[in-house]
Amino acid sequence: MITAIVMVSCDVDRIPEVGQGIAELDGVTEVYSVTGDADLIAMVRVRDHEQLADVIADRLNKVDGVARTDTHIAFRTYSKRDTEEAFSIGLGGDD
């Protein structure tokens, strides 16, 4: 599974509509309205790199109101759950 984090700049008065439009795309798992340099952050999860182009370049970028995107591809995922599981099987502690 490939995860991409897409920072989206859009027309400020259309953030809710743009967010909803992006959320409805296949491959998009979540869309967050955020503060900072981006207006929205979309989480895209697909099986292969070719699908990234389909979702981001061919569909997400074309949602009415999207002005610009900045895409970051994740190498590795860290979560509290992953850390707890690693310690529970003895991968991180002093034995």
C-alpha positions as CSV (number, residue, x, y, z in Angstrom):
1,M,0.0,0.0,0.0
2,I,1.3,3.4,-1.0
3,T,0.3,6.4,1.1
4,A,0.5,10.0,-0.2
5,I,-0.2,13.1,1.8
6,V,-1.6,15.8,-0.5
7,M,-1.6,19.4,0.7
8,V,-4.3,21.3,-1.2
9,S,-4.6,25.0,-1.7
10,C,-8.1,26.0,-2.9
11,D,-10.5,28.9,-3.2
12,V,-11.1,29.8,0.5
13,D,-14.8,30.4,0.0
14,R,-15.1,26.8,-1.4
15,I,-13.2,24.8,1.1
16,P,-16.2,22.7,2.2
17,E,-17.3,21.9,-1.4
18,V,-13.7,21.1,-2.5
19,G,-13.1,18.9,0.5
20,Q,-16.2,17.0,-0.1
21,G,-15.4,16.6,-3.8
22,I,-11.9,15.3,-3.0
23,A,-13.3,12.9,-0.3
24,E,-15.6,11.3,-2.8
25,L,-12.7,10.2,-5.1
26,D,-11.6,6.5,-5.1
27,G,-8.3,6.2,-3.3
28,V,-8.8,9.2,-1.0
29,T,-9.3,7.9,2.5
30,E,-9.6,11.2,4.5
31,V,-9.6,14.9,3.9
32,Y,-8.8,17.4,6.7
33,S,-9.5,21.1,6.8
34,V,-6.4,22.6,8.3
35,T,-4.6,25.8,9.3
36,G,-1.2,26.8,7.8
37,D,0.0,26.9,4.2
38,A,-2.6,24.4,2.9
39,D,-6.3,24.6,3.2
40,L,-6.9,20.9,3.0
41,I,-4.9,17.7,3.5
42,A,-6.0,14.6,1.6
43,M,-4.7,11.1,2.5
44,V,-4.5,9.0,-0.6
45,R,-3.9,5.2,-0.3
46,V,-3.4,3.1,-3.4
47,R,-1.8,-0.2,-4.4
48,D,0.8,1.1,-6.9
49,H,2.5,4.3,-8.2
50,E,0.5,4.4,-11.4
51,Q,-2.7,4.7,-9.3
52,L,-1.2,7.8,-7.7
53,A,-1.2,9.6,-11.0
54,D,-4.7,8.5,-11.7
55,V,-6.0,9.8,-8.3
56,I,-3.9,12.9,-7.8
57,A,-3.0,14.2,-11.3
58,D,-6.0,13.0,-13.2
59,R,-8.8,13.5,-10.7
60,L,-7.9,15.4,-7.4
61,N,-6.1,18.2,-9.2
62,K,-9.2,18.7,-11.5
63,V,-11.7,19.1,-8.6
64,D,-13.3,22.5,-9.2
65,G,-11.8,25.0,-6.8
66,V,-8.4,23.3,-6.4
67,A,-5.7,25.9,-7.1
68,R,-2.5,23.9,-6.2
69,T,-1.3,20.7,-4.6
70,D,1.9,19.6,-2.9
71,T,2.2,15.8,-2.7
72,H,4.4,13.9,-0.2
73,I,4.8,10.1,-0.5
74,A,5.2,8.2,2.7
75,F,8.1,5.8,3.1
76,R,7.2,4.3,6.5
77,T,4.2,4.6,8.9
78,Y,4.7,5.1,12.6
79,S,1.7,4.9,14.9
80,K,1.1,4.4,18.6
81,R,-0.4,1.0,17.8
82,D,2.7,-0.1,15.9
83,T,5.0,1.0,18.7
84,E,2.9,-0.8,21.3
85,E,2.8,-4.0,19.3
86,A,6.6,-3.9,18.8
87,F,7.2,-3.6,22.5
88,S,4.7,-6.3,23.4
89,I,6.7,-8.8,21.3
90,G,10.0,-7.7,22.6
91,L,11.4,-5.7,19.7
92,G,12.2,-2.5,21.5
93,G,12.9,-3.3,25.1
94,D,16.0,-4.4,27.0
95,D,15.8,-8.1,27.6
